[in-house]
Amino acid sequence: MATPAQWISGARPRTLPNAIVPVMVGTGVAIGEGGFVWWRALLALLVALSLQIGVNYANDYSDGIRGTDDERVGPMRLVGSRAATPRQVLTAALSCFALAAVLGLVLVVAIQAWWVLLVGAAAIAAAWFYTGGKHPYGYRGLGELAVFVFFGIVPVVGTAYVQTEQLSWAALFASIPVGLLSCSMLVVNNLRDVGTDGQAGKRTLAVLLGPERTRTLYVACQVVPFVVALAMIPITPWAALVLLAAPLAIQPIRMVLGKAVGPALIAVLQQTGKLQMAYGLLFAIGLAVVF
């Protein structure tokens, strides 16, 4: 029987910036456009957190029953370590998805935009089939694309929409750096596991590209968000606030380019999360002030 601490570890709290940052940025757009609704922003955050934790448990379950996690360098997995049974972890994942669905339905009822249900259903399906099902797309090098869409475009645009009830070009543009920073978390995670994933037949993008190109991809995912912010300065001068977060990118980039492997990349993952949070907060403030 897994302990509460093991369940928390299995939820992979270091990945939670992937859920928090898009909601912050989408809310920043809503505030700037005069449509901020606090309880809708809160519900959007709870939906995002439920999906993130749900996908983490779902990955734990699916990778665990395939044996992919039998030898890991990173944080413990509940199924792979035998701390919890596959059924228990599956139940946890489905419970998180159910909670996200219920909270999302509340938002849909509030805004009377029933097409949003399709977006929510697609998000849950993407979360499950990342490593679940007979042909998981995460095993085919498509994980980063899905993260860009469902932890970048969808939550940023969606968070702004459920508050303002209008689709916003500002939110769509702002979702690009958010999606790239979310991708950088997955890139460094897959770079850490490239050896064991390849042996287990899990063909992530890192396995397909190889370590050196994956390191280049990580750097691009860190640098391009700042380029996007600079491009927004003529229209949104306060977007320059994100440059205050730039020093946080130096050490993880240096470590990745310095050929860090295995456990050393766990530290890179932590530093990437800190950069993601700092960038998201500063970007949200800049968007809230200007629009």
MARNU-121697 format. One record per residue (C-alpha): residue in three letters; chain; z, x, y; residue number from 1. Coordinates in pm, 1 decimal. Layout:
<rs>
R/aa/ch/Z/X/Y/i
R/ala/A/Z/X/Y/NUM
...
</rs>
This chain:
<rs>
R/aa/ch/Z/X/Y/i
R/met/A/0.0/0.0/0.0/1
R/ala/A/-110.2/147.4/332.9/2
R/thr/A/155.3/191.3/599.2/3
R/pro/A/115.2/44.5/950.6/4
R/ala/A/46.7/395.7/1078.2/5
R/gln/A/-232.4/436.5/823.4/6
R/trp/A/-386.5/102.1/922.2/7
R/ile/A/-380.8/212.1/1286.9/8
R/ser/A/-539.7/543.8/1192.1/9
R/gly/A/-798.6/356.4/985.8/10
R/ala/A/-886.5/149.2/1292.0/11
R/arg/A/-989.6/481.4/1451.1/12
R/pro/A/-833.7/436.0/1796.6/13
R/arg/A/-1026.8/731.8/1937.7/14
R/thr/A/-1343.0/520.6/1915.3/15
R/leu/A/-1200.6/239.7/2130.2/16
R/pro/A/-1354.7/374.4/2454.0/17
R/asn/A/-1682.7/247.8/2303.9/18
R/ala/A/-1543.0/-104.2/2348.3/19
R/ile/A/-1343.1/-59.4/2668.6/20
R/val/A/-1594.0/126.0/2887.2/21
R/pro/A/-1883.2/-125.9/2864.7/22
R/val/A/-1649.1/-410.0/2962.5/23
R/met/A/-1512.4/-208.7/3255.7/24
R/val/A/-1862.3/-132.8/3383.0/25
R/gly/A/-1986.6/-489.9/3332.3/26
R/thr/A/-1681.4/-617.2/3517.5/27
R/gly/A/-1749.2/-367.3/3796.1/28
R/val/A/-2093.7/-523.4/3838.1/29
R/ala/A/-1940.8/-874.4/3835.3/30
R/ile/A/-1687.1/-778.8/4103.1/31
R/gly/A/-1955.8/-624.3/4321.7/32
R/glu/A/-2171.8/-934.0/4286.7/33
R/gly/A/-1882.1/-1163.0/4377.1/34
R/gly/A/-1849.5/-1327.1/4036.1/35
R/phe/A/-1533.6/-1172.3/3888.8/36
R/val/A/-1340.3/-1406.3/3657.7/37
R/trp/A/-1037.6/-1225.1/3517.7/38
R/trp/A/-980.0/-1429.6/3205.0/39
R/arg/A/-1344.0/-1409.5/3102.5/40
R/ala/A/-1332.8/-1032.5/3150.3/41
R/leu/A/-1019.4/-1020.7/2935.1/42
R/leu/A/-1182.3/-1227.3/2660.4/43
R/ala/A/-1490.4/-1004.2/2672.0/44
R/leu/A/-1263.0/-702.4/2626.1/45
R/leu/A/-1088.3/-861.1/2327.4/46
R/val/A/-1424.3/-946.6/2171.1/47
R/ala/A/-1543.4/-588.6/2216.4/48
R/leu/A/-1222.3/-441.6/2073.8/49
R/ser/A/-1232.2/-677.2/1775.6/50
R/leu/A/-1590.3/-578.3/1700.0/51
R/gln/A/-1516.1/-206.5/1734.5/52
R/ile/A/-1214.8/-220.2/1504.8/53
R/gly/A/-1403.7/-449.2/1268.0/54
R/val/A/-1696.9/-209.6/1238.2/55
R/asn/A/-1456.5/78.3/1176.4/56
R/tyr/A/-1290.2/-106.3/888.8/57
R/ala/A/-1629.2/-223.2/760.0/58
R/asn/A/-1756.1/135.8/757.9/59
R/asp/A/-1437.4/244.1/581.8/60
R/tyr/A/-1495.8/-20.6/315.0/61
R/ser/A/-1870.0/33.8/265.2/62
R/asp/A/-1856.6/414.3/268.1/63
R/gly/A/-1546.3/406.4/49.4/64
R/ile/A/-1697.1/200.2/-231.4/65
R/arg/A/-2009.3/420.8/-226.0/66
R/gly/A/-1799.9/736.5/-253.6/67
R/thr/A/-1932.1/875.4/75.1/68
R/asp/A/-1577.1/936.2/201.7/69
R/asp/A/-1442.5/1108.9/-108.5/70
R/glu/A/-1459.6/1442.8/73.3/71
R/arg/A/-1405.4/1419.2/447.9/72
R/val/A/-1332.6/1659.2/730.3/73
R/gly/A/-1241.7/1393.8/985.2/74
R/pro/A/-961.9/1136.9/1009.5/75
R/met/A/-839.6/971.0/689.9/76
R/arg/A/-1017.3/669.5/552.6/77
R/leu/A/-820.7/391.6/388.6/78
R/val/A/-1046.1/333.4/89.2/79
R/gly/A/-1155.2/693.2/40.0/80
R/ser/A/-794.6/814.4/43.4/81
R/arg/A/-682.3/528.0/-185.3/82
R/ala/A/-423.9/424.8/75.1/83
R/ala/A/-559.1/68.4/63.3/84
R/thr/A/-777.1/-121.4/-178.5/85
R/pro/A/-1138.8/-204.5/-90.6/86
R/arg/A/-1051.6/-574.9/-85.1/87
R/gln/A/-771.7/-518.4/168.9/88
R/val/A/-997.6/-318.9/399.9/89
R/leu/A/-1278.9/-571.8/363.6/90
R/thr/A/-1036.2/-850.2/454.3/91
R/ala/A/-927.9/-656.3/764.6/92
R/ala/A/-1289.8/-607.5/870.8/93
R/leu/A/-1384.6/-971.6/820.6/94
R/ser/A/-1069.6/-1084.4/1004.0/95
R/cys/A/-1169.0/-874.7/1305.8/96
R/phe/A/-1521.5/-1017.3/1300.5/97
R/ala/A/-1380.8/-1370.3/1274.7/98
R/leu/A/-1151.9/-1308.7/1572.4/99
R/ala/A/-1445.0/-1175.3/1774.5/100
R/ala/A/-1648.4/-1484.0/1682.0/101
R/val/A/-1372.4/-1726.4/1786.2/102
R/leu/A/-1307.2/-1552.3/2118.9/103
R/gly/A/-1680.0/-1528.6/2183.6/104
R/leu/A/-1717.7/-1899.0/2114.9/105
R/val/A/-1456.7/-1970.1/2382.7/106
R/leu/A/-1669.7/-1779.0/2632.4/107
R/val/A/-1984.9/-1959.7/2521.9/108
R/val/A/-1819.0/-2297.3/2569.1/109
R/ala/A/-1695.3/-2190.4/2913.3/110
R/ile/A/-2037.3/-2087.5/3040.1/111
R/gln/A/-2239.8/-2342.8/2838.0/112
R/ala/A/-2496.9/-2080.9/2742.7/113
R/trp/A/-2546.4/-2145.4/2373.3/114
R/trp/A/-2810.3/-1877.0/2329.8/115
R/val/A/-2529.4/-1623.4/2367.1/116
R/leu/A/-2419.6/-1727.7/2016.7/117
R/leu/A/-2731.6/-1558.1/1882.6/118
R/val/A/-2639.3/-1236.6/2062.3/119
R/gly/A/-2289.8/-1252.6/1916.7/120
R/ala/A/-2423.1/-1316.4/1567.6/121
R/ala/A/-2658.9/-1019.3/1604.0/122
R/ala/A/-2368.2/-797.4/1712.3/123
R/ile/A/-2161.0/-893.8/1407.2/124
R/ala/A/-2459.7/-846.1/1177.5/125
R/ala/A/-2525.1/-503.7/1329.7/126
R/ala/A/-2160.7/-410.8/1279.8/127
R/trp/A/-2169.6/-506.0/911.5/128
R/phe/A/-2509.9/-369.2/812.2/129
R/tyr/A/-2449.5/-30.3/974.9/130
R/thr/A/-2307.9/87.5/642.5/131
R/gly/A/-2289.9/-244.4/454.3/132
R/gly/A/-2539.8/-422.1/232.6/133
R/lys/A/-2798.3/-274.3/-1.2/134
R/his/A/-2997.6/-100.3/271.4/135
R/pro/A/-2757.2/6.8/550.3/136
R/tyr/A/-2947.6/116.8/858.5/137
R/gly/A/-2682.2/378.2/937.5/138
R/tyr/A/-2804.4/562.7/627.4/139
R/arg/A/-3156.9/564.1/769.9/140
R/gly/A/-3095.1/738.0/1101.2/141
R/leu/A/-3078.7/420.6/1311.4/142
R/gly/A/-2708.4/428.1/1398.0/143
R/glu/A/-2749.8/577.0/1743.9/144
R/leu/A/-3012.5/319.2/1840.7/145
R/ala/A/-2780.8/35.5/1734.9/146
R/val/A/-2488.7/189.8/1925.1/147
R/phe/A/-2700.7/219.6/2239.6/148
R/val/A/-2789.0/-148.7/2215.7/149
R/phe/A/-2461.1/-300.7/2097.5/150
R/phe/A/-2214.9/-65.6/2270.5/151
R/gly/A/-2426.0/-18.3/2581.2/152
R/ile/A/-2679.5/-282.8/2682.1/153
R/val/A/-2526.4/-590.1/2516.1/154
R/pro/A/-2161.6/-553.1/2624.5/155
R/val/A/-2234.4/-435.1/2980.1/156
R/val/A/-2493.9/-703.3/3050.6/157
R/gly/A/-2294.8/-960.1/2852.5/158
R/thr/A/-1966.5/-891.4/3031.5/159
R/ala/A/-2133.9/-928.7/3369.9/160
R/tyr/A/-2318.3/-1242.4/3256.9/161
R/val/A/-2016.9/-1433.8/3124.2/162
R/gln/A/-1851.4/-1386.9/3463.0/163
R/thr/A/-2140.2/-1432.3/3707.9/164
R/glu/A/-2348.0/-1658.5/3477.9/165
R/gln/A/-2655.3/-1465.7/3590.2/166
R/leu/A/-2853.6/-1188.2/3425.3/167
R/ser/A/-2835.5/-880.2/3643.6/168
R/trp/A/-3073.4/-587.8/3682.2/169
R/ala/A/-2777.1/-387.2/3809.6/170
R/ala/A/-2592.0/-449.9/3483.2/171
R/leu/A/-2898.2/-356.3/3276.2/172
R/phe/A/-2944.9/-28.3/3463.0/173
R/ala/A/-2572.2/46.4/3446.4/174
R/ser/A/-2576.6/-6.8/3070.7/175
R/ile/A/-2800.1/297.7/3015.2/176
R/pro/A/-2539.8/570.2/3081.2/177
R/val/A/-2275.4/363.0/2905.0/178
R/gly/A/-2492.4/337.5/2595.3/179
R/leu/A/-2567.7/709.5/2598.6/180
R/leu/A/-2200.0/801.0/2621.0/181
R/ser/A/-2125.6/569.5/2329.3/182
R/cys/A/-2405.3/741.6/2137.7/183
R/ser/A/-2251.4/1079.9/2209.5/184
R/met/A/-1939.1/971.9/2019.8/185
R/leu/A/-2146.1/886.4/1712.3/186
R/val/A/-2359.7/1198.7/1745.3/187
R/val/A/-2062.9/1435.5/1739.7/188
R/asn/A/-1900.4/1235.3/1459.9/189
R/asn/A/-2215.5/1264.0/1248.3/190
R/leu/A/-2257.1/1630.3/1340.6/191
R/arg/A/-1909.0/1693.8/1200.4/192
R/asp/A/-1999.7/1517.0/874.2/193
R/val/A/-2360.3/1639.6/843.3/194
R/gly/A/-2290.9/1845.7/532.1/195
R/thr/A/-2098.5/1588.1/332.8/196
R/asp/A/-2322.2/1301.5/449.2/197
R/gly/A/-2631.1/1486.5/331.0/198
R/gln/A/-2476.9/1553.0/-8.0/199
R/ala/A/-2376.2/1187.3/-42.3/200
R/gly/A/-2725.2/1063.9/44.4/201
R/lys/A/-2620.4/926.4/383.1/202
R/arg/A/-2920.8/1014.8/597.3/203
R/thr/A/-2775.1/982.7/945.5/204
R/leu/A/-2976.2/1094.7/1246.6/205
R/ala/A/-2780.2/1422.2/1236.7/206
R/val/A/-2891.1/1479.7/876.5/207
R/leu/A/-3252.7/1399.6/965.9/208
R/leu/A/-3258.4/1617.9/1277.4/209
R/gly/A/-3048.0/1901.8/1145.0/210
R/pro/A/-2743.2/2055.2/1317.9/211
R/glu/A/-2927.0/2240.7/1595.5/212
R/arg/A/-3130.1/1945.3/1720.1/213
R/thr/A/-2825.1/1723.8/1687.8/214
R/arg/A/-2635.3/1958.3/1919.0/215
R/thr/A/-2917.1/1927.3/2172.0/216
R/leu/A/-2905.9/1548.9/2140.1/217
R/tyr/A/-2531.5/1551.7/2207.8/218
R/val/A/-2579.0/1752.1/2526.2/219
R/ala/A/-2851.3/1512.2/2642.2/220
R/cys/A/-2622.5/1213.2/2583.3/221
R/gln/A/-2360.7/1382.3/2800.2/222
R/val/A/-2587.8/1499.6/3081.8/223
R/val/A/-2830.6/1208.6/3127.6/224
R/pro/A/-2555.4/960.4/3233.8/225
R/phe/A/-2483.3/1183.7/3534.5/226
R/val/A/-2854.4/1202.4/3614.4/227
R/val/A/-2870.7/822.1/3608.3/228
R/ala/A/-2572.2/801.2/3844.2/229
R/leu/A/-2739.3/1046.1/4083.9/230
R/ala/A/-3055.7/835.3/4073.9/231
R/met/A/-2849.5/532.7/4180.7/232
R/ile/A/-2697.9/700.7/4487.4/233
R/pro/A/-2972.0/589.3/4733.6/234
R/ile/A/-2899.1/227.8/4638.3/235
R/thr/A/-2536.2/259.1/4533.8/236
R/pro/A/-2375.7/554.1/4714.0/237
R/trp/A/-2039.6/507.1/4542.4/238
R/ala/A/-2206.0/581.7/4208.7/239
R/ala/A/-2147.7/943.7/4306.9/240
R/leu/A/-1784.6/891.7/4207.0/241
R/val/A/-1881.4/965.2/3846.2/242
R/leu/A/-1940.3/1328.3/3943.2/243
R/leu/A/-1561.2/1362.9/3949.6/244
R/ala/A/-1574.9/1323.6/3571.7/245
R/ala/A/-1834.3/1598.8/3526.0/246
R/pro/A/-1579.3/1878.4/3463.6/247
R/leu/A/-1463.0/1688.1/3154.8/248
R/ala/A/-1807.4/1740.1/3000.4/249
R/ile/A/-1798.8/2119.5/3026.6/250
R/gln/A/-1564.7/2203.4/2739.0/251
R/pro/A/-1709.6/1968.0/2475.0/252
R/ile/A/-2064.3/2078.1/2561.0/253
R/arg/A/-1958.2/2441.8/2543.8/254
R/met/A/-1798.3/2387.0/2202.9/255
R/val/A/-2099.6/2200.6/2062.7/256
R/leu/A/-2344.7/2462.9/2187.7/257
R/gly/A/-2106.0/2729.5/2060.5/258
R/lys/A/-2168.6/2608.0/1703.4/259
R/ala/A/-1832.1/2436.2/1654.1/260
R/val/A/-1812.8/2283.7/1306.0/261
R/gly/A/-1575.7/2079.8/1090.8/262
R/pro/A/-1225.1/2028.4/1230.3/263
R/ala/A/-1320.3/2186.0/1565.8/264
R/leu/A/-1550.5/1890.0/1627.1/265
R/ile/A/-1253.1/1653.2/1602.7/266
R/ala/A/-1134.6/1807.3/1930.3/267
R/val/A/-1483.5/1753.7/2073.6/268
R/leu/A/-1462.9/1388.3/1971.9/269
R/gln/A/-1131.8/1353.0/2157.3/270
R/gln/A/-1270.5/1521.6/2468.3/271
R/thr/A/-1582.0/1305.9/2454.9/272
R/gly/A/-1363.5/994.5/2453.5/273
R/lys/A/-1175.3/1118.2/2760.4/274
R/leu/A/-1502.1/1182.6/2944.1/275
R/gln/A/-1630.5/840.2/2844.6/276
R/met/A/-1319.3/667.4/2980.9/277
R/ala/A/-1317.9/866.7/3305.9/278
R/tyr/A/-1689.2/810.0/3364.2/279
R/gly/A/-1658.0/438.9/3286.0/280
R/leu/A/-1364.5/385.6/3521.9/281
R/leu/A/-1527.7/574.2/3810.2/282
R/phe/A/-1862.6/405.0/3751.5/283
R/ala/A/-1699.3/62.0/3743.6/284
R/ile/A/-1523.9/132.5/4073.5/285
R/gly/A/-1848.0/250.2/4232.1/286
R/leu/A/-2033.1/-62.8/4117.6/287
R/ala/A/-1752.6/-291.7/4231.7/288
R/val/A/-1744.9/-142.2/4580.5/289
R/val/A/-2118.2/-146.4/4649.6/290
R/phe/A/-2290.3/-448.4/4497.8/291
</rs>
